Each structure stands twice: as C-alpha cells, then as structure tokens.
Amino acid sequence: MTEDTDENRRRKNGLNRGVSPELAENMKKGWAGTERHDLTPITQAAYTARRRAELSARFPGELLVIPAGVPKVRANDTAYPFRPTSDYVHLTGDQSPHAVLVLEPGQYGGHRAVLHTLPRSDRADGEFWLDPHGELWDGRRNSLTENERLLGLPCRDVRALPALLEAATGPVRLLRGHDPAVDAALAGLVMAAADDDLRTALAEMRLVKDEFEIADLRFACEATVRGFEDVVRALGSTAPTPERLIEGTFWTRARVEGNDVGYTSICAAGPHATTLHWVRNDGEARPGDLLLLDAGVETRNLYTADVTRTLPVDGRFTPLQREVYDAVFAAQEAGIAAVRPGAGYRDFHDAAQRVLAERLAAWGLFGRRPAAEAFGLGLHRRWTLAGTGHMLGLDVHDCARARTKTYVDGTLEAGMVLTVEPGLYFQPDDLTVPEELRGIGVRIEDDILVTADGNENLSAGLPRRADEVEDWMARLRG
C-alpha cells in the first residue's frame, strides 16, 4: 500500500522516474526560516470569542466538535475550490481545510476552545514536496503558533485529533457530514438528536448579526453594486451579449474585491428570466429583452450579498415591460416598508404578495374573482411562486437550520439581515395570460438590515425605479 501511494504521488508530481537519495537529502537543506513574529489578531477574533462563549453557555459540560470540512472532488484528482463550513468560520474566522474546532468542557464550567489544524509542512521528511498537498504544491500554511496569534485561541496538530476523539467519554455533539475522519472517530457515539440540536443552535446564533458581520455585508453590497455597473457597461445596445459574458464580467469583480460569488449567478435574458433559478447562462441578452441578473459578491470573510435587478438590455423599457416592472417595484416597496423590529418575519412577504395579487387582478388574470379572494386561495402564486425573501449572511440562504418558530414564525429584531425580492414570472407556454406577457420575468431584490427604528437598504446604491434604472444605464454607457 505504501509503495502504491508513493508511486501515485510521484506520478502526480512528475516524479515518476523516482527520487534519488541525493535529491531527497538535497531537498532537506538550504531553506530560510519564514516564521512570522509580528502578527496581530484578525479583526474577527474578538467577535468569534464572544460567539464561542455563547455556544458554550448553551451546552454546558459537553464536548462540542465543529469541523471546517475537507476539499471535495470535482473530477478525478482535481477538487473544487475549498470553502469551509459557515459555522466553523463564524466561530473561528479561519478558512483552513481539514481544521476542527473543539470546545472542551472545563472542570469548573465553561469550555476551553482549541483549534486543531495542519501545521507547516515538514522539511525533514519530504512532505512539503513529495505529498501532492504539501506546501510546495498547495502553498504555505500558517504554523500553529502563527494561527494562535491570528485567531486568538490555542492550536494543535489536527493529525492527532482522531485518537483524542476516540477516547472521549462524556457527552459529545458533532457537526456531522463535513469531515469523514472526524465522523469515523466519533462513529460509536450515536447522538443524532443531540447533533441536530447543535446544528440548530449554530444556525439560530447567526440570526442576529454583530457589528463585524453587518460591516462585511455592507461591503459585499457595495462591491456587488460595482459588479452590476460592470455588467451594464458590457451589455451591447445593438448586438446580443452572451449570458456567460455577463456571468464572467460579474465574477471578475467578485474575485477582485472578494473571495468569489456567493452563489451561482443567475444571468437570465428574455424568457430565461421566467426560470427562477436559471444558472445555465448559455443564452444571449438581445436588445429589446429584459435581463434578470441575480448575483452577489462574497467577501474575503465569506459573507455574501444577494441582489437582483431586471434591466432592459438596450437601456429602455417597453411600455409593457415597464408595467410589469412597476408592479414588482410597488410590491417590493410594500415589502420593505413592513421590515422593522417587532414585526413578524412573514409580514414583508404578505405585504408584497398582496400588492402583486392586486395588480394581477387589475389585469384580469383572475377572471371575475376579486384580488382578496384570489389572494386567499393562493391563485397569484402561479406567477410568483417563490417566497419574498430569506435571511442573509455567511450563507446566501442563511440560518436555514433554525427552528420554524424562531425563523419564519419568529419576530424581526435589530441586526437581522434579509432579502426582499418579489417577482412576476410569466412562462412562455402559459396560455392563461395574454400572449404579449408570455416570456416576461421580473424580480427586484435588495438586502435589508433591520435597525432599531426601521430598516436600512444595504444595496441602495443600485437604482430601483424604472426611470432611475434607465438614467443610470445611460450614464454608465456614456
């Protein structure tokens, strides 16, 4: 087994002719020391300490294990770009693969947080160049001491963790499904309900954002605005623009200013806009069409914006396009107005949907039924199937594991951040609507912070009114 592994490593590394003793000895010597001694804690460190303290208080006397996760195979021997689990990031600020946060219960209460992660590659045994994931191949890692300085908590070698976990005797809660080695080490402890409670608690801790998170989400929205501006400049006013060019244009901004896009961008032109999650992006945005662009920059701290604008490709709405757009805008205005502390989470959805039902009734799409009756029966949902929003943060659909009573049946609080995104989608083959409406899809989405006395639109840097959208596009195109 060892010989096969070594041969695979040599093949991957271009060392398929073998390693001479002379080369192996040569690679051990002549390397400068690179330990950094002037590091200061990351900005998040004070916040992550508070978050760990809150988690500790929820589960006294129990061992808590939260893995960062491991890289996932994309094809054969290549992996997707690594992104750690959001709960791990929330509690540490770290983004290292294979790392595991362990909260060890103290003898006299509380927990001691220890981060288990990979140390620097060992020059003596050749791991840094013979292992296909050694530092020569994948880049320098922080030393354990460097990580302690940066993250503000003790760090240990993660390779020793499985043995420690296998010896655990007290109550243990694990965020399962992210690290096979950790799952295997704790396989004898079958505590599915307990683990679900941990997952739920971690989600509910993220419902209300702290100052660091709000600042990062604000930056994510500002960078997203610049990404939308880039797209408008790239749109052809007389020739088609490939949806994938639109996708790539926004992605470039996300990579320059942040880590990546927070989710696969929806660059839906013409009738593609009626598919709520159109991510194939293999069509063209043609003059006269609408472009529904749903995209968000993920910051380098991994918080994401989630913004949608529906734009006339050639810069001007047709009268019919404007009528549909104005209906969605009015619904969004009503939804945003309903976002305030003390309001029910469902209130903004109901407010937006009632406006859409009224517009659909005015267009005669319910026949003789009045808007209120059609709304009560849910008939409007044929053309506006999705919900009107969701929580936002480290995940684009944040806090998804929170209990219904604390999330969708809960009450809004200052510090929550959510999207308000009503839309109307008239499918190209929908014979219940006039032919001229078929193939039109419109969504307007903004990221809304609940404040002490109302709300703040974090993505207000993008215009929303139809005439303001047209003026903005004209300015950007010169």
Secondary structure as GFF3:
##gff-version 3
##sequence-region A 1 478
A	DSSP	alpha_helix	2	12	.	.	.	ID=ss1
A	DSSP	alpha_helix	21	26	.	.	.	ID=ss2
A	DSSP	alpha_helix	45	58	.	.	.	ID=ss3
A	DSSP	beta_strand	63	67	.	.	.	ID=ss4
A	DSSP	beta_strand	73	75	.	.	.	ID=ss5
A	DSSP	beta_strand	78	79	.	.	.	ID=ss6
A	DSSP	alpha_helix	86	92	.	.	.	ID=ss7
A	DSSP	beta_strand	100	105	.	.	.	ID=ss8
A	DSSP	beta_strand	111	117	.	.	.	ID=ss9
A	DSSP	alpha_helix	127	130	.	.	.	ID=ss10
A	DSSP	alpha_helix	135	138	.	.	.	ID=ss11
A	DSSP	alpha_helix	144	151	.	.	.	ID=ss12
A	DSSP	beta_strand	155	157	.	.	.	ID=ss13
A	DSSP	three_ten_helix	158	160	.	.	.	ID=ss14
A	DSSP	alpha_helix	161	166	.	.	.	ID=ss15
A	DSSP	beta_strand	172	174	.	.	.	ID=ss16
A	DSSP	alpha_helix	180	185	.	.	.	ID=ss17
A	DSSP	alpha_helix	192	205	.	.	.	ID=ss18
A	DSSP	alpha_helix	211	234	.	.	.	ID=ss19
A	DSSP	beta_strand	241	242	.	.	.	ID=ss20
A	DSSP	alpha_helix	243	257	.	.	.	ID=ss21
A	DSSP	beta_strand	260	261	.	.	.	ID=ss22
A	DSSP	beta_strand	266	269	.	.	.	ID=ss23
A	DSSP	three_ten_helix	270	274	.	.	.	ID=ss24
A	DSSP	beta_strand	284	285	.	.	.	ID=ss25
A	DSSP	beta_strand	290	295	.	.	.	ID=ss26
A	DSSP	beta_strand	297	298	.	.	.	ID=ss27
A	DSSP	beta_strand	307	312	.	.	.	ID=ss28
A	DSSP	alpha_helix	319	337	.	.	.	ID=ss29
A	DSSP	alpha_helix	347	362	.	.	.	ID=ss30
A	DSSP	alpha_helix	371	377	.	.	.	ID=ss31
A	DSSP	three_ten_helix	379	382	.	.	.	ID=ss32
A	DSSP	beta_strand	417	420	.	.	.	ID=ss33
A	DSSP	beta_strand	423	425	.	.	.	ID=ss34
A	DSSP	three_ten_helix	435	437	.	.	.	ID=ss35
A	DSSP	beta_strand	441	443	.	.	.	ID=ss36
A	DSSP	beta_strand	446	451	.	.	.	ID=ss37
A	DSSP	beta_strand	454	457	.	.	.	ID=ss38
A	DSSP	alpha_helix	466	477	.	.	.	ID=ss39
###
